[in-house]
Amino acid sequence: MGMAHYSTPRTPAIFEGASATFYIIIACVVVYFAQVFLPRFTVEWFSLIPGRVIFRGQVWRLFSYLFLHGNFTHLFFNMLGLFFFGPVLERTLGYRRFWTLYLLSGVGAGAVATGFYFAFHDADAHIIGASGAIFGILAAYGLLYPNTTVYMNFILPIKAKWLVIIYGALELLSTIQYAAGARSGIASIAHVSGIIFALFYIRGGRLGPRKLWFRYKYWRAERELKKFQVVRGDKDQTIH
């Protein structure tokens, strides 16, 4: 009797140890093709629309908008950034923590953008794209590998930490300009928020609430000890 051979599906070699990155790229590409055939349906039901999140409770939009993109260029550059930085981060953080980083950056950016656009009377804005999460990935990479050389716009070699600072400053400036009345079609507030959430998450791993609590308890213990003074008596002193 012959032996049956079963093969298990494998991710490409470039994604070895980075399956979450692979899944995200595949999901975004599949959804993009769904947009091509059903553009109105996908955008109307899955894009992030602040007014519908706030007044109708359609909270799934905070997640689903991450997989929609405006055009092929938008999709391509977002996935390219994920392709370059995602695998390294996933191998460093692990599968679950990488998902947490990605979703925290993306969903957190969406939540902040919802409040921001609602506050500036753009409750019907349609926000799409994984950019908030991608900026979070970039920020995490810059924090964990600050002196790694990357290429800004594929041309200029620059350290990762400076790339994050430059992009963050540009997106913050664009957000301020939007608030001042210079409207644009780019959700810069989501990009800035993605960076902030990612930095908080990565730094939180080093100095999170639990560590802060233990440091506080240690400080209190040291302070209490200082209240007690040890007084040495003379050798001939008799204790009654």
SEFISE-658751 format. One record per residue: x, y negated, z of N, C-alpha, C in turn; residue in one letter; residue number from 0. Coordinates in Angstrom, 2 decimals. Example, Ala and Ser with C-alpha at 12.3 -4.5 7.8 and 13.67 -1.06 7.14 Angstrom:
<nodes>
> n.X|n.Y|n.Z|ca.X|ca.Y|ca.Z|c.X|c.Y|c.Z|r|k
> 13.19|5.69|7.80|12.30|4.50|7.80|13.20|3.30|7.80|a|0
> 12.85|2.25|7.08|13.67|1.06|7.14|12.90|-0.03|7.87|s|1
</nodes>
This chain:
<nodes>
> n.X|n.Y|n.Z|ca.X|ca.Y|ca.Z|c.X|c.Y|c.Z|r|k
> 0.85|1.19|0.00|0.00|0.00|0.00|0.89|-1.24|0.00|m|0
> 0.60|-2.15|-0.91|1.40|-3.36|-0.99|1.06|-4.33|0.13|g|1
> 1.98|-5.20|0.45|1.76|-6.18|1.50|1.26|-7.48|0.88|m|2
> 0.23|-8.03|1.47|-0.32|-9.29|0.98|0.57|-10.44|1.43|a|3
> 0.74|-11.39|0.56|1.58|-12.55|0.87|0.71|-13.79|0.94|h|4
> 0.79|-14.47|2.05|-0.01|-15.67|2.23|0.94|-16.86|2.34|y|5
> 0.64|-17.89|1.62|1.45|-19.10|1.68|0.66|-20.21|2.35|s|6
> 1.30|-20.95|3.17|0.65|-22.07|3.84|1.02|-23.35|3.14|t|7
> 0.08|-24.29|3.01|0.38|-25.55|2.34|1.44|-26.33|3.10|p|8
> 2.34|-26.93|2.39|3.40|-27.70|3.01|3.43|-29.11|2.44|r|9
> 3.84|-30.03|3.29|3.99|-31.40|2.82|5.31|-31.53|2.08|t|10
> 5.43|-32.51|1.20|6.70|-32.71|0.48|7.85|-32.90|1.45|p|11
> 9.06|-32.59|1.00|10.24|-32.63|1.88|10.44|-34.00|2.52|a|12
> 10.11|-35.06|1.79|10.31|-36.41|2.31|9.46|-36.66|3.54|i|13
> 8.35|-35.91|3.68|7.45|-36.10|4.81|7.62|-35.04|5.90|f|14
> 8.68|-34.23|5.83|8.89|-33.21|6.84|8.96|-33.88|8.22|e|15
> 8.12|-33.41|9.11|8.06|-34.01|10.44|7.30|-35.30|10.47|g|16
> 6.61|-35.62|9.39|5.87|-36.88|9.31|4.52|-36.63|8.65|a|17
> 3.77|-35.69|9.18|2.51|-35.31|8.54|1.44|-36.40|8.63|s|18
> 1.43|-37.17|9.73|0.44|-38.24|9.86|0.61|-39.27|8.75|a|19
> 1.86|-39.61|8.46|2.15|-40.55|7.38|1.61|-40.01|6.06|t|20
> 1.85|-38.76|5.81|1.38|-38.12|4.58|-0.15|-38.15|4.50|f|21
> -0.82|-37.82|5.60|-2.28|-37.80|5.62|-2.86|-39.19|5.38|y|22
> -2.26|-40.19|5.97|-2.76|-41.56|5.80|-2.66|-42.00|4.34|i|23
> -1.51|-41.73|3.73|-1.33|-42.12|2.32|-2.34|-41.40|1.43|i|24
> -2.51|-40.10|1.63|-3.47|-39.34|0.84|-4.88|-39.88|1.04|i|25
> -5.25|-40.15|2.28|-6.59|-40.66|2.57|-6.84|-42.00|1.89|a|26
> -5.86|-42.89|1.93|-6.02|-44.21|1.31|-6.14|-44.10|-0.20|c|27
> -5.37|-43.19|-0.79|-5.45|-43.00|-2.25|-6.81|-42.43|-2.64|v|28
> -7.28|-41.44|-1.89|-8.59|-40.85|-2.18|-9.70|-41.88|-2.05|v|29
> -9.65|-42.66|-0.98|-10.68|-43.69|-0.78|-10.61|-44.74|-1.87|v|30
> -9.41|-45.06|-2.33|-9.28|-46.04|-3.40|-10.00|-45.56|-4.67|y|31
> -9.85|-44.28|-5.00|-10.55|-43.75|-6.16|-12.06|-43.76|-5.94|f|32
> -12.48|-43.57|-4.70|-13.91|-43.67|-4.39|-14.39|-45.10|-4.62|a|33
> -13.54|-46.07|-4.29|-13.87|-47.47|-4.54|-14.02|-47.76|-6.03|q|34
> -13.18|-47.12|-6.84|-13.23|-47.34|-8.28|-14.59|-46.93|-8.84|v|35
> -15.10|-45.80|-8.34|-16.36|-45.28|-8.86|-17.58|-45.83|-8.13|f|36
> -17.40|-46.17|-6.85|-18.52|-46.70|-6.06|-18.10|-47.98|-5.34|l|37
> -17.74|-49.00|-6.09|-17.18|-50.21|-5.46|-18.13|-50.91|-4.50|p|38
> -19.35|-51.09|-4.91|-20.29|-51.84|-4.08|-20.63|-51.07|-2.80|r|39
> -20.86|-49.78|-2.95|-21.24|-48.96|-1.80|-20.12|-48.92|-0.76|f|40
> -18.90|-48.66|-1.20|-17.78|-48.52|-0.26|-17.48|-49.84|0.45|t|41
> -17.49|-50.93|-0.29|-17.16|-52.22|0.32|-18.27|-52.69|1.26|v|42
> -19.51|-52.50|0.86|-20.63|-52.97|1.67|-20.78|-52.18|2.97|e|43
> -20.41|-50.90|2.95|-20.63|-50.07|4.12|-19.39|-49.79|4.95|w|44
> -18.23|-50.02|4.39|-17.01|-49.64|5.12|-16.00|-50.76|5.31|f|45
> -16.20|-51.91|4.68|-15.30|-53.03|4.92|-15.63|-53.64|6.28|s|46
> -14.72|-54.44|6.78|-14.91|-55.08|8.09|-15.63|-56.41|7.88|l|47
> -16.89|-56.46|8.32|-17.70|-57.67|8.21|-18.03|-58.12|9.63|i|48
> -17.42|-59.19|10.11|-17.56|-59.60|11.51|-19.00|-59.69|12.00|p|49
> -19.86|-60.31|11.20|-21.25|-60.48|11.62|-21.96|-59.16|11.85|g|50
> -21.68|-58.18|11.03|-22.34|-56.88|11.17|-21.78|-56.08|12.34|r|51
> -20.51|-56.30|12.65|-19.94|-55.65|13.83|-20.54|-56.23|15.10|v|52
> -20.67|-57.55|15.15|-21.13|-58.23|16.35|-22.63|-58.11|16.55|i|53
> -23.40|-58.36|15.49|-24.86|-58.41|15.63|-25.55|-57.07|15.39|f|54
> -24.93|-56.19|14.60|-25.58|-54.91|14.29|-24.88|-53.72|14.93|r|55
> -23.79|-53.96|15.61|-23.10|-52.89|16.29|-22.44|-51.87|15.38|g|56
> -22.07|-52.27|14.17|-21.46|-51.35|13.21|-19.95|-51.26|13.47|q|57
> -19.63|-50.66|14.60|-18.25|-50.65|15.07|-17.34|-49.74|14.23|v|58
> -17.94|-48.83|13.45|-17.09|-47.96|12.62|-16.27|-48.75|11.61|w|59
> -16.72|-49.96|11.31|-16.01|-50.80|10.34|-14.61|-51.18|10.84|r|60
> -14.42|-51.21|12.16|-13.11|-51.52|12.72|-12.08|-50.45|12.35|l|61
> -12.57|-49.27|12.02|-11.71|-48.16|11.61|-11.71|-47.96|10.10|f|62
> -12.88|-47.97|9.51|-13.00|-47.62|8.08|-12.35|-48.64|7.15|s|63
> -12.28|-49.91|7.57|-11.71|-50.94|6.69|-10.23|-50.68|6.39|y|64
> -9.59|-49.88|7.26|-8.16|-49.60|7.08|-7.87|-48.79|5.83|l|65
> -8.86|-48.10|5.30|-8.64|-47.21|4.17|-9.10|-47.80|2.84|f|66
> -9.65|-49.01|2.89|-10.08|-49.70|1.67|-9.01|-50.70|1.23|l|67
> -8.92|-50.92|-0.08|-7.97|-51.90|-0.61|-8.59|-52.67|-1.78|h|68
> -8.13|-53.91|-1.92|-8.72|-54.78|-2.92|-8.41|-54.40|-4.35|g|69
> -7.22|-53.91|-4.59|-6.81|-53.50|-5.93|-5.61|-52.55|-5.81|n|70
> -5.14|-52.09|-6.94|-4.05|-51.11|-6.91|-2.77|-51.70|-6.32|f|71
> -2.49|-52.96|-6.62|-1.28|-53.61|-6.08|-1.33|-53.66|-4.55|t|72
> -2.51|-54.01|-4.03|-2.71|-54.05|-2.58|-2.44|-52.68|-1.97|h|73
> -3.00|-51.65|-2.56|-2.80|-50.28|-2.10|-1.33|-49.87|-2.21|l|74
> -0.72|-50.16|-3.35|0.65|-49.72|-3.62|1.64|-50.27|-2.61|f|75
> 1.59|-51.56|-2.34|2.57|-52.15|-1.43|2.34|-51.75|0.03|f|76
> 1.07|-51.58|0.40|0.82|-51.09|1.76|1.35|-49.68|1.94|n|77
> 1.08|-48.82|0.98|1.53|-47.44|1.08|3.05|-47.34|0.92|m|78
> 3.64|-48.25|0.16|5.09|-48.26|0.02|5.75|-48.57|1.36|l|79
> 5.20|-49.55|2.07|5.72|-49.88|3.39|5.58|-48.71|4.35|g|80
> 4.43|-48.03|4.28|4.23|-46.87|5.13|5.18|-45.74|4.75|l|81
> 5.42|-45.59|3.47|6.31|-44.54|2.97|7.74|-44.73|3.48|f|82
> 8.20|-45.98|3.52|9.57|-46.26|3.95|9.75|-46.18|5.47|f|83
> 8.82|-46.74|6.22|9.00|-46.86|7.66|8.26|-45.79|8.46|f|84
> 7.17|-45.26|7.91|6.36|-44.30|8.64|7.07|-43.03|9.05|g|85
> 7.73|-42.31|8.11|8.37|-41.05|8.49|9.39|-41.17|9.61|p|86
> 10.20|-42.22|9.57|11.23|-42.41|10.61|10.56|-42.62|11.97|v|87
> 9.53|-43.47|11.99|8.84|-43.74|13.24|8.12|-42.51|13.77|l|88
> 7.51|-41.75|12.86|6.77|-40.57|13.31|7.70|-39.52|13.91|e|89
> 8.87|-39.37|13.32|9.84|-38.42|13.89|10.33|-38.90|15.25|r|90
> 10.38|-40.21|15.43|10.85|-40.77|16.69|9.77|-40.69|17.77|t|91
> 8.56|-41.10|17.42|7.47|-41.18|18.39|6.72|-39.87|18.57|l|92
> 6.71|-39.06|17.52|5.89|-37.85|17.56|4.55|-38.10|16.90|g|93
> 3.90|-37.01|16.55|2.65|-37.07|15.78|1.56|-37.89|16.48|y|94
> 1.28|-37.58|17.73|0.18|-38.24|18.43|0.47|-39.71|18.72|r|95
> 1.67|-39.99|19.17|2.00|-41.38|19.48|2.04|-42.23|18.22|r|96
> 2.42|-41.62|17.10|2.42|-42.38|15.85|0.98|-42.72|15.45|f|97
> 0.08|-41.75|15.59|-1.33|-42.04|15.30|-1.84|-43.14|16.22|w|98
> -1.47|-43.08|17.50|-1.89|-44.11|18.45|-1.38|-45.48|18.02|t|99
> -0.12|-45.54|17.63|0.46|-46.80|17.17|-0.29|-47.32|15.95|l|100
> -0.52|-46.46|14.98|-1.16|-46.88|13.73|-2.58|-47.37|13.98|y|101
> -3.35|-46.59|14.73|-4.75|-46.96|14.96|-4.88|-48.14|15.92|l|102
> -4.01|-48.21|16.92|-4.05|-49.35|17.83|-3.75|-50.64|17.07|l|103
> -2.74|-50.61|16.20|-2.40|-51.79|15.42|-3.52|-52.16|14.46|s|104
> -4.05|-51.15|13.75|-5.08|-51.41|12.75|-6.42|-51.80|13.33|g|105
> -6.91|-51.00|14.29|-8.20|-51.30|14.91|-8.12|-52.55|15.77|v|106
> -7.00|-52.70|16.49|-6.82|-53.92|17.28|-6.79|-55.16|16.42|g|107
> -6.09|-55.07|15.28|-6.05|-56.20|14.34|-7.45|-56.51|13.82|a|108
> -8.23|-55.46|13.55|-9.59|-55.66|13.08|-10.47|-56.33|14.12|g|109
> -10.30|-55.94|15.37|-11.10|-56.53|16.45|-10.78|-58.01|16.62|a|110
> -9.49|-58.35|16.58|-9.10|-59.75|16.71|-9.59|-60.55|15.50|v|111
> -9.45|-59.97|14.30|-9.92|-60.65|13.08|-11.43|-60.88|13.13|a|112
> -12.16|-59.93|13.69|-13.61|-60.09|13.82|-13.95|-61.31|14.65|t|113
> -13.32|-61.43|15.80|-13.57|-62.59|16.64|-13.09|-63.88|16.01|g|114
> -11.95|-63.82|15.32|-11.37|-65.01|14.70|-12.27|-65.56|13.60|f|115
> -12.67|-64.70|12.68|-13.50|-65.16|11.56|-14.89|-65.56|12.02|y|116
> -15.40|-64.90|13.02|-16.70|-65.30|13.56|-16.61|-66.69|14.19|f|117
> -15.52|-66.94|14.91|-15.34|-68.24|15.55|-15.21|-69.36|14.53|a|118
> -14.67|-69.04|13.35|-14.51|-70.05|12.31|-15.59|-69.96|11.24|f|119
> -16.75|-69.44|11.66|-17.95|-69.44|10.82|-17.78|-68.68|9.51|h|120
> -17.03|-67.60|9.56|-16.89|-66.72|8.40|-17.36|-65.31|8.76|d|121
> -18.55|-65.24|9.37|-19.07|-63.97|9.85|-19.36|-62.99|8.71|a|122
> -19.52|-63.50|7.50|-19.81|-62.62|6.36|-18.57|-62.26|5.55|d|123
> -17.40|-62.60|6.07|-16.16|-62.26|5.36|-16.02|-60.73|5.27|a|124
> -15.50|-60.25|4.14|-15.26|-58.83|3.94|-13.74|-58.58|4.04|h|125
> -13.34|-57.92|5.10|-11.91|-57.68|5.36|-11.60|-56.22|5.04|i|126
> -10.62|-56.00|4.19|-10.23|-54.64|3.83|-8.71|-54.52|3.79|i|127
> -8.22|-53.30|3.95|-6.79|-53.06|3.81|-6.13|-52.57|5.08|g|128
> -5.08|-51.82|4.90|-4.32|-51.26|6.02|-3.20|-52.19|6.48|a|129
> -3.21|-53.42|6.00|-2.08|-54.33|6.26|-1.82|-54.55|7.74|s|130
> -2.88|-54.67|8.56|-2.68|-54.88|9.99|-1.90|-53.73|10.61|g|131
> -2.27|-52.51|10.23|-1.57|-51.33|10.74|-0.15|-51.25|10.18|a|132
> 0.03|-51.61|8.92|1.36|-51.56|8.29|2.29|-52.58|8.94|i|133
> 1.78|-53.77|9.24|2.60|-54.75|9.95|2.96|-54.24|11.34|f|134
> 2.05|-53.48|11.95|2.36|-52.87|13.23|3.48|-51.85|13.11|g|135
> 3.44|-51.05|12.04|4.49|-50.07|11.80|5.83|-50.78|11.60|i|136
> 5.82|-51.85|10.82|7.04|-52.62|10.58|7.59|-53.20|11.87|l|137
> 6.68|-53.74|12.71|7.12|-54.33|13.98|7.74|-53.28|14.90|a|138
> 7.11|-52.10|14.95|7.64|-51.03|15.79|9.01|-50.59|15.30|a|139
> 9.17|-50.51|13.99|10.46|-50.13|13.42|11.52|-51.18|13.78|y|140
> 11.17|-52.45|13.66|12.11|-53.50|13.98|12.51|-53.51|15.45|g|141
> 11.60|-53.09|16.31|11.90|-53.05|17.74|12.77|-51.85|18.10|l|142
> 12.49|-50.71|17.47|13.23|-49.49|17.79|14.55|-49.39|17.05|l|143
> 14.62|-49.98|15.87|15.84|-49.95|15.06|16.19|-51.37|14.60|y|144
> 16.46|-52.27|15.54|16.61|-53.69|15.23|17.75|-54.02|14.28|p|145
> 18.82|-53.26|14.33|20.00|-53.59|13.52|20.12|-52.78|12.24|n|146
> 19.09|-52.03|11.93|19.09|-51.29|10.67|18.92|-52.27|9.51|t|147
> 19.66|-52.06|8.45|19.56|-52.94|7.28|18.42|-52.49|6.38|t|148
> 17.52|-53.41|6.08|16.43|-53.17|5.14|16.51|-54.24|4.06|v|149
> 15.73|-54.08|3.03|15.80|-55.02|1.91|14.49|-55.80|1.80|y|150
> 14.57|-57.09|2.06|13.42|-57.96|1.97|13.09|-58.20|0.50|m|151
> 11.86|-57.87|0.14|11.41|-57.97|-1.26|12.29|-57.13|-2.19|n|152
> 12.86|-56.05|-1.64|13.68|-55.09|-2.39|14.99|-55.70|-2.92|f|153
> 15.33|-56.90|-2.46|16.52|-57.58|-2.98|17.48|-57.99|-1.87|i|154
> 16.97|-58.72|-0.90|17.83|-59.33|0.12|18.06|-58.39|1.29|l|155
> 19.31|-57.97|1.53|19.59|-57.12|2.70|19.48|-57.93|3.98|p|156
> 18.78|-57.39|4.95|18.53|-58.12|6.19|18.30|-57.11|7.30|i|157
> 18.65|-57.48|8.52|18.40|-56.59|9.64|16.90|-56.52|9.92|k|158
> 16.46|-55.36|10.35|15.02|-55.12|10.54|14.40|-56.12|11.52|a|159
> 15.13|-56.47|12.58|14.57|-57.39|13.57|14.30|-58.77|12.98|k|160
> 15.17|-59.22|12.08|14.97|-60.53|11.46|13.83|-60.48|10.45|w|161
> 13.66|-59.34|9.80|12.55|-59.19|8.86|11.22|-59.31|9.59|l|162
> 11.13|-58.67|10.75|9.90|-58.76|11.54|9.64|-60.18|11.99|v|163
> 10.68|-60.86|12.44|10.53|-62.24|12.91|10.10|-63.16|11.77|i|164
> 10.71|-63.00|10.60|10.36|-63.85|9.46|8.92|-63.61|9.02|i|165
> 8.56|-62.33|8.85|7.19|-62.04|8.44|6.18|-62.49|9.49|y|166
> 6.51|-62.26|10.75|5.61|-62.68|11.81|5.40|-64.19|11.82|g|167
> 6.49|-64.94|11.63|6.40|-66.40|11.61|5.57|-66.89|10.43|a|168
> 5.77|-66.28|9.28|5.02|-66.67|8.08|3.53|-66.39|8.25|l|169
> 3.21|-65.23|8.80|1.80|-64.88|8.99|1.16|-65.75|10.06|e|170
> 1.91|-66.09|11.10|1.40|-66.99|12.14|1.13|-68.37|11.55|l|171
> 2.04|-68.85|10.71|1.85|-70.15|10.06|0.61|-70.13|9.18|l|172
> 0.41|-69.06|8.43|-0.77|-68.95|7.57|-2.05|-68.93|8.40|s|173
> -1.99|-68.28|9.57|-3.16|-68.23|10.45|-3.50|-69.62|10.98|t|174
> -2.48|-70.37|11.36|-2.69|-71.74|11.85|-3.27|-72.61|10.74|i|175
> -2.74|-72.45|9.53|-3.26|-73.22|8.40|-4.72|-72.89|8.12|q|176
> -5.08|-71.61|8.25|-6.47|-71.21|8.05|-7.36|-71.88|9.09|y|177
> -6.91|-71.85|10.34|-7.68|-72.48|11.41|-7.82|-73.98|11.20|a|178
> -6.83|-74.56|10.53|-6.86|-76.00|10.26|-7.71|-76.35|9.05|a|179
> -8.21|-75.36|8.36|-9.10|-75.62|7.23|-8.61|-75.16|5.88|g|180
> -7.36|-74.69|5.79|-6.81|-74.22|4.51|-7.19|-72.77|4.32|a|181
> -8.36|-72.51|3.77|-8.87|-71.16|3.61|-8.08|-70.39|2.54|r|182
> -7.93|-69.09|2.78|-7.23|-68.24|1.83|-7.88|-66.86|1.84|s|183
> -7.52|-66.03|0.88|-8.10|-64.70|0.79|-7.27|-63.64|1.48|g|184
> -6.31|-64.06|2.28|-5.44|-63.11|3.00|-5.74|-63.20|4.49|i|185
> -5.98|-62.06|5.10|-6.31|-62.01|6.54|-5.03|-62.03|7.37|a|186
> -4.38|-63.17|7.41|-3.11|-63.28|8.14|-3.27|-63.01|9.63|s|187
> -4.44|-63.34|10.16|-4.67|-63.09|11.58|-4.58|-61.59|11.89|i|188
> -5.01|-60.77|10.95|-4.92|-59.32|11.15|-3.46|-58.87|11.13|a|189
> -2.65|-59.49|10.28|-1.24|-59.14|10.20|-0.52|-59.50|11.50|h|190
> -0.77|-60.70|11.98|-0.15|-61.14|13.24|-0.59|-60.25|14.40|v|191
> -1.88|-59.94|14.43|-2.42|-59.12|15.51|-1.83|-57.71|15.46|s|192
> -1.67|-57.17|14.27|-1.06|-55.84|14.14|0.34|-55.82|14.73|g|193
> 1.10|-56.86|14.46|2.46|-56.97|15.02|2.41|-57.01|16.54|i|194
> 1.52|-57.82|17.08|1.43|-57.99|18.53|1.03|-56.69|19.22|i|195
> 0.03|-56.01|18.68|-0.42|-54.76|19.29|0.69|-53.71|19.25|f|196
> 1.41|-53.66|18.15|2.49|-52.67|18.03|3.61|-52.97|19.03|a|197
> 3.99|-54.23|19.15|5.04|-54.59|20.10|4.62|-54.28|21.53|l|198
> 3.36|-54.56|21.82|2.84|-54.27|23.16|2.88|-52.76|23.43|f|199
> 2.51|-51.98|22.43|2.49|-50.53|22.61|3.89|-49.96|22.81|y|200
> 4.83|-50.40|21.96|6.20|-49.88|22.07|6.85|-50.37|23.35|i|201
> 6.71|-51.64|23.66|7.28|-52.15|24.90|6.59|-51.56|26.11|r|202
> 5.30|-51.26|25.95|4.55|-50.66|27.05|5.08|-49.30|27.43|g|203
> 5.65|-48.60|26.45|6.24|-47.31|26.73|7.46|-47.43|27.63|g|204
> 8.10|-48.60|27.55|9.29|-48.83|28.38|8.94|-49.54|29.68|r|205
> 7.93|-50.37|29.61|7.55|-51.16|30.79|6.04|-51.29|30.83|l|206
> 5.37|-50.16|30.87|3.92|-50.12|30.86|3.34|-50.44|32.23|g|207
> 1.99|-50.42|32.35|1.33|-50.74|33.61|1.77|-49.86|34.77|p|208
> 1.99|-48.56|34.49|2.39|-47.66|35.57|3.77|-48.01|36.09|r|209
> 4.70|-48.32|35.18|6.05|-48.68|35.61|6.04|-50.02|36.35|k|210
> 5.20|-50.94|35.88|5.09|-52.22|36.56|4.57|-52.03|37.98|l|211
> 3.63|-51.09|38.16|3.08|-50.83|39.48|4.15|-50.26|40.41|w|212
> 4.93|-49.32|39.90|6.00|-48.75|40.74|7.05|-49.79|41.08|f|213
> 7.35|-50.67|40.13|8.32|-51.72|40.42|7.78|-52.67|41.49|r|214
> 6.48|-52.94|41.41|5.86|-53.80|42.41|5.92|-53.15|43.79|y|215
> 5.62|-51.84|43.86|5.67|-51.12|45.13|7.09|-51.11|45.69|k|216
> 8.07|-50.94|44.79|9.47|-50.93|45.23|9.85|-52.30|45.78|y|217
> 9.39|-53.34|45.11|9.68|-54.71|45.58|9.05|-54.96|46.94|w|218
> 7.82|-54.48|47.13|7.15|-54.64|48.42|7.88|-53.89|49.53|r|219
> 8.35|-52.69|49.18|9.07|-51.89|50.18|10.36|-52.58|50.59|a|220
> 11.08|-53.13|49.61|12.32|-53.84|49.92|12.04|-55.06|50.79|e|221
> 10.96|-55.73|50.48|10.60|-56.94|51.24|10.27|-56.59|52.69|r|222
> 9.57|-55.47|52.87|9.23|-55.04|54.23|10.49|-54.66|55.02|e|223
> 11.44|-54.01|54.34|12.67|-53.60|55.01|13.48|-54.79|55.50|l|224
> 13.40|-55.89|54.72|14.17|-57.06|55.09|13.66|-57.72|56.36|k|225
> 12.44|-57.37|56.77|11.88|-57.95|57.99|12.53|-57.35|59.23|k|226
> 13.08|-56.15|59.06|13.71|-55.48|60.18|15.22|-55.71|60.15|f|227
> 15.77|-56.19|61.25|17.20|-56.43|61.35|17.82|-55.40|62.28|q|228
> 18.88|-54.81|61.84|19.59|-53.83|62.66|20.64|-54.56|63.48|v|229
> 20.53|-54.48|64.79|21.46|-55.17|65.68|22.34|-54.12|66.35|v|230
> 23.62|-54.27|66.17|24.57|-53.34|66.78|24.98|-53.84|68.16|r|231
> 24.85|-52.97|69.12|25.26|-53.33|70.47|26.72|-52.99|70.70|g|232
> 27.31|-53.50|71.79|28.68|-53.17|72.14|28.78|-51.72|72.56|d|233
> 29.94|-51.18|72.44|30.15|-49.77|72.77|29.87|-49.48|74.24|k|234
> 30.17|-50.52|75.09|29.99|-50.30|76.51|28.59|-50.62|77.01|d|235
> 27.75|-51.07|76.06|26.40|-51.48|76.45|25.61|-50.27|76.90|q|236
> 24.96|-50.44|78.03|24.14|-49.35|78.57|22.70|-49.62|78.29|t|237
> 22.02|-48.60|77.83|20.60|-48.73|77.52|19.81|-48.23|78.73|i|238
> 18.97|-49.07|79.25|18.13|-48.68|80.43|16.76|-48.26|79.95|h|239
</nodes>
